[in-house]
């Protein structure tokens, strides 16, 4: 699952823009950014499966922040 989300993030990042213009182009570009962030966060998650429950841990702290902060 994690590998699939990493692949999706890469696909969104390298995907070209379709030949659309104006406000629709901006909306498409903004949605690409949101999709990339979502897929990349899940792709970077640490996954644990315990008793049939999948838990994803995503560290949202800024780089260099210590766990004690």
DRENVO-626867 format. One record per residue: residue in three letters; chain; x, y, z of N, C-alpha, C in turn; residue number from 1. Coordinates in Angstrom, 3 decimals. Example, Ala and Ser with C-alpha at 12.3 -4.5 7.8 and 13.67 -1.06 7.14 Angstrom:
<banus>
<"ALA" "A" <13.190 -5.690 7.800> <12.300 -4.500 7.800> <13.200 -3.300 7.800> 1>;
<"SER" "A" <12.850 -2.250 7.080> <13.670 -1.060 7.140> <12.900 0.030 7.870> 2>;
</banus>
This chain:
<banus>
<"UNK" "A" <0.822 -1.186 0.000> <0.000 0.000 0.000> <0.870 1.256 0.000> 1>;
<"UNK" "A" <1.873 1.267 0.848> <2.769 2.430 0.920> <3.453 2.629 -0.431> 2>;
<"UNK" "A" <3.897 1.537 -1.051> <4.550 1.635 -2.361> <3.602 2.225 -3.411> 3>;
<"UNK" "A" <2.325 1.828 -3.364> <1.349 2.362 -4.317> <1.193 3.870 -4.163> 4>;
<"UNK" "A" <1.146 4.351 -2.919> <0.994 5.791 -2.705> <2.253 6.544 -3.108> 5>;
<"UNK" "A" <3.423 5.942 -2.907> <4.649 6.583 -3.381> <4.630 6.689 -4.905> 6>;
<"UNK" "A" <4.163 5.646 -5.574> <4.075 5.662 -7.035> <3.059 6.702 -7.501> 7>;
<"UNK" "A" <1.942 6.827 -6.799> <0.938 7.823 -7.170> <1.481 9.238 -7.001> 8>;
<"UNK" "A" <2.207 9.469 -5.915> <2.800 10.799 -5.696> <3.754 11.130 -6.832> 9>;
<"UNK" "A" <4.570 10.174 -7.228> <5.510 10.400 -8.320> <4.770 10.652 -9.631> 10>;
<"UNK" "A" <3.693 9.917 -9.872> <2.919 10.101 -11.102> <2.301 11.497 -11.159> 11>;
<"UNK" "A" <1.787 11.973 -10.037> <1.190 13.307 -10.011> <2.266 14.366 -10.247> 12>;
<"UNK" "A" <3.428 14.164 -9.629> <4.507 15.150 -9.745> <5.014 15.255 -11.184> 13>;
<"UNK" "A" <5.039 14.146 -11.896> <5.610 14.155 -13.241> <4.554 14.297 -14.342> 14>;
<"UNK" "A" <3.292 14.337 -13.956> <2.207 14.444 -14.941> <2.197 15.850 -15.545> 15>;
<"UNK" "A" <1.965 15.915 -16.819> <1.852 17.196 -17.508> <0.450 17.770 -17.358> 16>;
<"UNK" "A" <0.312 19.039 -17.697> <-0.996 19.682 -17.662> <-1.728 19.454 -18.987> 17>;
<"UNK" "A" <-3.006 19.145 -18.923> <-3.763 18.993 -20.172> <-3.960 20.362 -20.834> 18>;
<"UNK" "A" <-4.337 20.356 -22.090> <-4.501 21.628 -22.806> <-5.791 22.352 -22.420> 19>;
<"UNK" "A" <-5.809 22.881 -21.193> <-6.943 23.679 -20.728> <-6.437 25.071 -20.407> 20>;
<"UNK" "A" <-7.336 26.047 -20.421> <-6.923 27.434 -20.210> <-7.723 28.088 -19.105> 21>;
<"UNK" "A" <-7.243 29.243 -18.707> <-7.961 30.092 -17.763> <-8.114 29.503 -16.375> 22>;
<"UNK" "A" <-9.271 29.782 -15.735> <-9.498 29.351 -14.353> <-9.470 27.830 -14.195> 23>;
<"UNK" "A" <-9.874 27.103 -15.220> <-9.856 25.641 -15.137> <-8.432 25.119 -15.023> 24>;
<"UNK" "A" <-7.497 25.755 -15.696> <-6.091 25.352 -15.612> <-5.574 25.552 -14.194> 25>;
<"UNK" "A" <-5.920 26.679 -13.587> <-5.495 26.955 -12.217> <-6.094 25.943 -11.252> 26>;
<"UNK" "A" <-7.376 25.626 -11.418> <-8.020 24.631 -10.557> <-7.335 23.273 -10.690> 27>;
<"UNK" "A" <-7.022 22.884 -11.920> <-6.369 21.601 -12.162> <-5.000 21.563 -11.489> 28>;
<"UNK" "A" <-4.260 22.652 -11.632> <-2.917 22.729 -11.046> <-2.983 22.674 -9.512> 29>;
<"UNK" "A" <-3.936 23.384 -8.924> <-4.099 23.354 -7.465> <-4.470 21.956 -6.989> 30>;
<"UNK" "A" <-5.348 21.272 -7.731> <-5.737 19.911 -7.349> <-4.551 18.958 -7.451> 31>;
<"UNK" "A" <-3.686 19.167 -8.444> <-2.477 18.338 -8.563> <-1.600 18.493 -7.324> 32>;
<"UNK" "A" <-1.474 19.726 -6.823> <-0.649 19.961 -5.640> <-1.234 19.263 -4.421> 33>;
<"UNK" "A" <-2.551 19.349 -4.257> <-3.216 18.693 -3.125> <-3.062 17.179 -3.236> 34>;
<"UNK" "A" <-3.287 16.634 -4.434> <-3.137 15.193 -4.636> <-1.720 14.747 -4.295> 35>;
<"UNK" "A" <-0.726 15.508 -4.774> <0.665 15.145 -4.503> <0.935 15.130 -2.999> 36>;
<"UNK" "A" <0.502 16.170 -2.297> <0.746 16.226 -0.851> <0.101 15.038 -0.141> 37>;
<"UNK" "A" <-1.143 14.722 -0.499> <-1.834 13.602 0.136> <-1.103 12.289 -0.116> 38>;
<"UNK" "A" <-0.790 12.013 -1.382> <-0.130 10.759 -1.719> <1.262 10.685 -1.100> 39>;
<"UNK" "A" <1.995 11.800 -1.098> <3.344 11.805 -0.544> <3.323 11.567 0.965> 40>;
<"UNK" "A" <2.364 12.169 1.673> <2.296 11.961 3.123> <2.027 10.488 3.442> 41>;
<"UNK" "A" <1.083 9.891 2.746> <0.786 8.475 3.007> <1.963 7.610 2.551> 42>;
<"UNK" "A" <2.602 7.996 1.456> <3.765 7.255 0.981> <4.937 7.303 1.947> 43>;
<"UNK" "A" <5.022 8.342 2.768> <6.097 8.477 3.756> <5.712 7.912 5.119> 44>;
<"UNK" "A" <4.494 7.429 5.253> <4.002 6.953 6.556> <4.669 5.641 6.961> 45>;
<"UNK" "A" <4.676 5.415 8.258> <5.085 4.121 8.805> <3.801 3.350 9.081> 46>;
<"UNK" "A" <3.673 2.183 8.474> <2.448 1.400 8.593> <2.631 0.261 9.580> 47>;
<"UNK" "A" <1.628 0.052 10.419> <1.593 -1.070 11.354> <0.226 -1.734 11.251> 48>;
<"UNK" "A" <0.211 -3.063 11.231> <-1.043 -3.810 11.212> <-1.076 -4.650 12.482> 49>;
<"UNK" "A" <-2.038 -4.356 13.349> <-2.180 -5.086 14.613> <-3.632 -5.506 14.748> 50>;
<"UNK" "A" <-3.859 -6.789 14.887> <-5.214 -7.333 15.044> <-6.166 -6.843 13.959> 51>;
<"UNK" "A" <-5.665 -6.760 12.715> <-6.509 -6.355 11.604> <-6.751 -4.865 11.486> 52>;
<"UNK" "A" <-6.081 -4.076 12.307> <-6.246 -2.615 12.263> <-4.966 -2.007 11.707> 53>;
<"UNK" "A" <-5.116 -1.283 10.599> <-3.987 -0.611 9.976> <-3.829 0.772 10.597> 54>;
<"UNK" "A" <-2.624 1.045 11.087> <-2.314 2.352 11.653> <-1.180 2.970 10.851> 55>;
<"UNK" "A" <-1.405 4.179 10.368> <-0.373 4.913 9.647> <0.136 6.034 10.549> 56>;
<"UNK" "A" <1.452 6.094 10.717> <2.072 7.157 11.514> <2.764 8.109 10.554> 57>;
<"UNK" "A" <2.378 9.389 10.626> <2.935 10.404 9.746> <3.506 11.513 10.624> 58>;
<"UNK" "A" <4.802 11.725 10.528> <5.466 12.764 11.310> <5.309 14.096 10.584> 59>;
<"UNK" "A" <4.529 15.000 11.140> <4.270 16.297 10.523> <5.126 17.419 11.118> 60>;
<"UNK" "A" <6.058 17.032 11.994> <6.928 18.061 12.582> <7.899 18.584 11.524> 61>;
<"UNK" "A" <8.312 19.847 11.657> <9.315 20.389 10.721> <10.615 19.588 10.820> 62>;
<"UNK" "A" <11.353 19.536 9.719> <12.639 18.833 9.737> <13.531 19.439 10.803> 63>;
<"UNK" "A" <14.223 18.575 11.522> <15.124 19.028 12.566> <14.464 19.202 13.928> 64>;
<"UNK" "A" <13.137 19.112 13.997> <12.446 19.248 15.286> <12.671 17.973 16.083> 65>;
<"UNK" "A" <12.944 18.143 17.349> <13.182 16.961 18.189> <11.844 16.430 18.716> 66>;
<"UNK" "A" <11.784 15.131 19.004> <10.529 14.541 19.518> <10.060 15.165 20.822> 67>;
<"UNK" "A" <10.952 15.788 21.568> <10.583 16.375 22.851> <9.890 17.716 22.699> 68>;
<"UNK" "A" <9.979 18.350 21.486> <9.362 19.676 21.297> <7.871 19.612 21.392> 69>;
</banus>
